[in-house]
């Protein structure tokens, strides 16, 4: 495993943990776009946070 993502269901933010020589944490907020280097994915934080909120049955909008 090279990267994993933790998404908050309460606030529009997520954390990406990357394994280099040791695990590094990168935090992103609603205005940011995050990238998963291992799979070449780049996505706005708001897009994934809306989907998580929908999946757990919360009102979708954050803002």
SEMI-664044 format. One record per residue: residue in one letter; x, y, z of N, C-alpha, C in turn. Coordinates in steps of 0.05 Angstrom, whole numbers, padded with zeros to 5 digits. Atoms other than C-alpha are relative to their C-alpha. Example, Ala and Ser with C-alpha at 12.3 -4.5 7.8 and 13.67 -1.06 7.14 Angstrom:
<sites>
+------+--------+--------+--------+--------+--------+--------+--------+--------+--------+
: code :   n_px :   n_py :   n_pz :  ca_px :  ca_py :  ca_pz :   c_px :   c_py :   c_pz :
+------+--------+--------+--------+--------+--------+--------+--------+--------+--------+
:    A :  00018 : -00024 :  00000 :  00246 : -00090 :  00156 :  00018 :  00024 :  00000 :
:    S : -00016 : -00024 : -00001 :  00273 : -00021 :  00143 : -00015 :  00022 :  00014 :
+------+--------+--------+--------+--------+--------+--------+--------+--------+--------+
</sites>
This chain:
<sites>
+------+--------+--------+--------+--------+--------+--------+--------+--------+--------+
: code :   n_px :   n_py :   n_pz :  ca_px :  ca_py :  ca_pz :   c_px :   c_py :   c_pz :
+------+--------+--------+--------+--------+--------+--------+--------+--------+--------+
:    X :  00017 : -00023 :  00000 :  00000 :  00000 :  00000 :  00018 :  00025 :  00000 :
:    X : -00016 : -00025 :  00002 :  00028 :  00068 : -00020 : -00015 :  00024 :  00010 :
:    X :  00016 : -00022 : -00008 : -00030 :  00114 : -00003 : -00026 : -00010 :  00011 :
:    X :  00027 :  00004 : -00008 : -00095 :  00115 :  00035 : -00012 :  00026 :  00008 :
:    X :  00015 : -00024 : -00004 : -00149 :  00167 :  00045 : -00020 : -00003 :  00023 :
:    X :  00020 : -00001 : -00021 : -00190 :  00185 :  00107 : -00018 :  00024 : -00006 :
:    X :  00019 : -00022 :  00006 : -00253 :  00226 :  00092 : -00017 :  00005 :  00024 :
:    X :  00018 : -00008 : -00022 : -00291 :  00264 :  00145 : -00029 :  00000 : -00010 :
:    X :  00028 : -00002 :  00007 : -00366 :  00256 :  00144 : -00013 :  00025 :  00012 :
:    X :  00011 : -00023 : -00013 : -00376 :  00318 :  00187 :  00009 :  00027 : -00011 :
:    X : -00011 : -00024 :  00012 : -00332 :  00370 :  00153 :  00011 : -00006 : -00027 :
:    X : -00010 :  00005 :  00027 : -00310 :  00379 :  00081 :  00031 : -00001 : -00001 :
:    X : -00029 :  00003 :  00000 : -00239 :  00354 :  00091 :  00008 : -00029 : -00002 :
:    X : -00010 :  00028 :  00001 : -00197 :  00293 :  00079 :  00030 :  00001 :  00005 :
:    X : -00029 :  00003 : -00005 : -00128 :  00267 :  00095 :  00010 : -00023 : -00017 :
:    X : -00013 :  00021 :  00017 : -00082 :  00229 :  00049 :  00026 : -00007 :  00014 :
:    X : -00025 :  00010 : -00012 : -00028 :  00186 :  00080 :  00015 : -00013 : -00023 :
:    X : -00017 :  00010 :  00021 :  00030 :  00171 :  00034 :  00024 : -00014 :  00012 :
:    X : -00024 :  00014 : -00010 :  00085 :  00120 :  00046 :  00023 :  00007 : -00018 :
:    X : -00025 : -00006 :  00013 :  00153 :  00145 :  00027 :  00021 : -00015 :  00016 :
:    X : -00018 :  00014 : -00018 :  00211 :  00129 :  00073 : -00015 : -00006 :  00027 :
:    X :  00018 :  00004 : -00022 :  00158 :  00136 :  00127 : -00027 :  00012 : -00009 :
:    X :  00027 : -00010 :  00008 :  00083 :  00154 :  00126 : -00001 :  00030 :  00004 :
:    X :  00003 : -00029 : -00001 :  00069 :  00227 :  00110 : -00029 :  00007 : -00002 :
:    X :  00028 : -00008 :  00000 :  00003 :  00262 :  00123 : -00002 :  00026 : -00016 :
:    X :  00008 : -00024 :  00014 : -00027 :  00313 :  00075 : -00029 :  00005 :  00005 :
:    X :  00028 : -00007 : -00006 : -00091 :  00349 :  00096 : -00010 :  00019 : -00022 :
:    X :  00013 : -00016 :  00021 : -00140 :  00380 :  00046 : -00026 :  00010 :  00011 :
:    X :  00026 : -00012 : -00007 : -00200 :  00426 :  00056 : -00017 :  00002 : -00024 :
:    X :  00021 :  00000 :  00020 : -00262 :  00439 :  00015 :  00009 :  00013 : -00026 :
:    X : -00008 : -00015 :  00024 : -00228 :  00487 : -00034 :  00022 : -00015 : -00016 :
:    X : -00024 :  00013 :  00012 : -00171 :  00438 : -00050 : -00008 : -00022 : -00020 :
:    X :  00001 :  00024 :  00017 : -00160 :  00384 : -00102 :  00022 : -00018 :  00010 :
:    X : -00021 :  00019 : -00009 : -00124 :  00322 : -00079 :  00007 : -00019 : -00022 :
:    X : -00010 :  00018 :  00021 : -00083 :  00273 : -00119 :  00010 : -00026 :  00013 :
:    X : -00011 :  00026 : -00008 : -00070 :  00199 : -00109 :  00020 : -00008 : -00022 :
:    X : -00022 :  00004 :  00019 : -00003 :  00191 : -00143 :  00002 : -00029 : -00010 :
:    X : -00003 :  00028 :  00007 : -00004 :  00115 : -00142 : -00019 : -00010 : -00022 :
:    X :  00020 :  00008 :  00020 : -00066 :  00111 : -00187 : -00006 :  00022 : -00020 :
:    X :  00004 : -00022 :  00019 : -00062 :  00178 : -00224 : -00027 :  00013 :  00002 :
:    X :  00027 : -00012 : -00003 : -00127 :  00204 : -00195 :  00003 :  00028 :  00012 :
:    X :  00001 : -00027 : -00011 : -00139 :  00278 : -00183 : -00030 :  00008 :  00002 :
:    X :  00028 : -00005 : -00004 : -00206 :  00301 : -00154 : -00004 :  00023 :  00021 :
:    X :  00006 : -00021 : -00020 : -00237 :  00361 : -00118 : -00010 : -00013 :  00026 :
:    X :  00008 :  00011 : -00026 : -00246 :  00348 : -00043 : -00031 :  00001 :  00003 :
:    X :  00029 : -00003 : -00003 : -00318 :  00373 : -00046 : -00015 : -00023 : -00014 :
:    X :  00014 :  00022 :  00014 : -00337 :  00319 : -00097 :  00000 : -00025 :  00016 :
:    X :  00000 :  00025 : -00016 : -00315 :  00261 : -00054 : -00015 :  00003 :  00027 :
:    X :  00014 : -00005 : -00025 : -00342 :  00293 :  00010 : -00030 : -00001 : -00003 :
:    X :  00028 :  00002 :  00005 : -00411 :  00301 : -00020 : -00009 : -00029 : -00003 :
:    X :  00008 :  00028 :  00003 : -00412 :  00228 : -00040 :  00001 : -00015 :  00026 :
:    X : -00001 :  00013 : -00026 : -00391 :  00205 :  00029 : -00024 :  00008 :  00017 :
:    X :  00023 : -00009 : -00016 : -00445 :  00247 :  00062 : -00026 : -00013 : -00011 :
:    X :  00024 :  00013 :  00011 : -00497 :  00218 :  00014 : -00001 : -00029 :  00008 :
:    X : -00001 :  00028 : -00008 : -00474 :  00147 :  00030 : -00007 : -00005 :  00029 :
:    X :  00006 :  00004 : -00028 : -00481 :  00157 :  00105 : -00027 :  00012 :  00008 :
:    X :  00027 : -00010 : -00005 : -00550 :  00190 :  00097 : -00001 :  00028 :  00012 :
:    X :  00001 : -00028 : -00009 : -00532 :  00262 :  00114 : -00009 :  00018 : -00022 :
:    X :  00006 : -00020 :  00020 : -00556 :  00324 :  00079 :  00026 :  00005 : -00016 :
:    X : -00023 : -00001 :  00017 : -00509 :  00331 :  00020 :  00016 :  00026 :  00002 :
:    X : -00016 : -00024 :  00001 : -00489 :  00405 :  00019 :  00016 :  00005 :  00026 :
:    X : -00016 : -00009 : -00023 : -00433 :  00429 :  00065 : -00002 :  00030 :  00002 :
:    X : -00001 : -00029 :  00001 : -00434 :  00501 :  00043 : -00027 :  00012 : -00006 :
+------+--------+--------+--------+--------+--------+--------+--------+--------+--------+
</sites>
